[in-house]
Amino acid sequence: MATLTVVANIHAKPEDIDLIKSELGKLIPITRGERGCIHYDLHQDNEDPAHFMFYETWESRELWQAHMSAPHLAAYLRATEGRVETFTLNEMTQIA
């Protein structure tokens, strides 16, 4: 079975960059310890500090979906409500 790659793009409101960065950082140690997590890497754009990107690899879509309903993700959503300008998420499969 192919792994699942997830690319999540988060654009913080300019006045909330530090808050978003801090809250995203809290997700990393917990998520990396979750069953099925292969990679969970956070990036920040060099030219647009409000743009954050998670590059994730999961053993399966089912295990990623379990992550998406985890308490620490719900806490992140509460802490950042109204502070994210845009959010996009792509589920992808590596083909080469």
Secondary structure as the mmCIF struct_conf table of DSSP 4:
data_model
#
loop_
_struct_conf.conf_type_id
_struct_conf.id
_struct_conf.beg_label_comp_id
_struct_conf.beg_label_asym_id
_struct_conf.beg_label_seq_id
_struct_conf.end_label_comp_id
_struct_conf.end_label_asym_id
_struct_conf.end_label_seq_id
STRN STRN1 LEU A 4 ALA A 12
HELX_RH_3T_P HELX_RH_3T_P1 PRO A 14 ASP A 16
HELX_RH_AL_P HELX_RH_AL_P1 ILE A 17 ARG A 32
TURN_TY1_P TURN_TY1_P1 GLY A 33 GLY A 33
BEND BEND1 GLU A 34 GLU A 34
TURN_TY1_P TURN_TY1_P2 ARG A 35 GLY A 36
STRN STRN2 CYS A 37 GLN A 44
BEND BEND2 ASN A 46 GLU A 47
TURN_TY1_P TURN_TY1_P3 PRO A 49 ALA A 50
STRN STRN3 HIS A 51 TRP A 58
BEND BEND3 GLU A 59 GLU A 59
HELX_RH_AL_P HELX_RH_AL_P2 ARG A 61 MET A 68
TURN_TY1_P TURN_TY1_P4 SER A 69 SER A 69
BEND BEND4 ALA A 70 ALA A 70
HELX_RH_AL_P HELX_RH_AL_P3 PRO A 71 ALA A 79
TURN_TY1_P TURN_TY1_P5 THR A 80 GLY A 82
STRN STRN4 VAL A 84 MET A 92
#
